[in-house]
Amino acid sequence: MFECAETNESGGGATPEPAFGCICHSPAFARLNAQLSARMSRRSFLTGASAGAAALAMGAGAAQARIPAPPAGPVAFVNVKVFDGVANALRTGLRVVIEGRVIKSVEPTDKPLAAGVQTIDGGGRTLMPGLIDAHWHAMMASVPMAALLTADIGYITLLAAEEAERTLMRGFTSVRDMAGPSFSLKRAIDQGLNAGPRIWPSGAMISQTSGHGDFRFPYEVPSANNAPLSHGEAMGGGVIADGVDAVLKRAREQLMLGASQLKLAAGGGVASNYDPIDASQYTEPEFRAAVEAAENWGTYVAVHAYTPRAIQTALRAGVRSIEHGQMMDEATAKMIADKGAWLSSQPFIDDGGSSYPEGSPNRIKQLEMYRGTDTAFDLAKKLKLKTAFGTDILFNPPQGTALQSVRLANMARWYAPVDVLKMATSANAELLAMAGPRNPYPGKLGVVAEGAFADLLLVDGDPTADIRLVADPAKNFVVIMKDGRIYKNTLSKG
């Protein structure tokens, strides 16, 4: 359907070489091109996601692994121990039956198995819900910052599509995308064009001038009232809004595009170059404008915030999810508890995942923030805050994105392994459900229970006893199922 114009400057009969950097040769482009060609030739371009998935399922083995066909009939996991996402101990004597996209039943093994049900023998391994990352950046995790600020959105989306598949292969079947133009990627995944997790998109992060989302260059300041959008704004990474009216407009725009929740920047950040990390951003009336816009649509606002002043201002305006919180004090933690808000935090320690040079301003800010991580989680446990797990990996491929699984295991620094797993499954699912009618995937999530989505992992070992198992998903996740489809199965055949 699409062809790459190859060049051969030698003028001879040698095999032509593609131009350097040509995205036509990326795996994501090749898959999309092949699928579009096949679908157009069958006059089925508009037949939807099921036809697309079926077309891929009939292809070569690689295509089957990427977009597998749904099982021909019900499937039962047998000979497994079940971590259901809620209980503190593994459950035994059960089998889990999948039909279509959902778990049909969790039933005793001595119950007769219905005729025609295929079985997957887990060999005594642990069956658990798919993992959820409550603070992911699907469009920003796999690109350096320089590329994000200069490259076109098509190139960035192709990179993000490749990373989405790797995210799923790490066992993360759902992510809450906390800033970035992920709407098209989400749509492609939902329609079966690309493998990847379920995505709850926030759209562009709304930021004040000079805030955490203001990535303009100094020569663009001061800007005229009729100045064009910056590159980051135009592609939907972040958007600048000053004053109640502007915040209200930008909030409504993200909801129009399909945001399941809104995100605002309430304080200084590490990645942003011009705002001190201790700076508070936005006023209470500005936060309230976004909160009212979100509540009118049945959803909520989350904010990037580290410090007490930033967090407290946002909470007074009705914000319901605090992202990070590493530099908060006990009075602020008590306010989070009193408001019934969520602390969506990350295990930020110096684990080798930094992309900032030693001694750079960004690195100095990062280390200052890291120093508060232990205190933040200690306060969260002491005051029994509703706490979500996320990674917030940015601008550091491939080393950074590979740490997604490691950072989940690192949560054992503060929590028992079973509590880490509950946080990354059923607790995170509770946070996702706060999107209410804007929830793009209504239904049970993060649990192994009748009627829940069939997003499941079969783990070689017991992660409730050894959380380090999740740090090596390539080795230890032997089956990965999302939406009832088996994306990975390394169990021996026969």
ABEGO torsion letter per residue (X at the ends): XBBBBBBBAAGBABBBBBBBGBAAABAAAAAAAAAAAAAAAAGAAAAEAAAAAAAAAABBAAAAAABBBBBABBBBBBGBBBBAGABABBBBGBBBBBBEABBABBBBAABBBBBGBBBBBAGGBBBBBBBBBABBBAAAAABBAAAAAABBAAAAAAAAAAAAAAAAAAGBABBBBBEEBAAAAAAAAAAGABBEBBBBBAEBBBBBBGBAABABBAAAOBBBAABBBBAAAAAGABBBBBEAAAAAAAAAAAAAAGBABBBBBABBBAABAABBAABBBEBAAAAAAAAAAAAAAGBBBBBBBABAAAAAAAAAAGBABBBGGAABBAAAAAAAAAAGBBBBBBBBBBAGABABBBGBAAAAAAAAAAAAAAAAAAAAAAAGBBBBBBAGBBGBOAAAAAAAAAAAAAAAAABBAAAAAAAABAAAAAAAAAAEAABABBEBBGBBBBGBBBBBBBBBEBAAABAAAAABAAAABABBBBGGBBABBABBBX
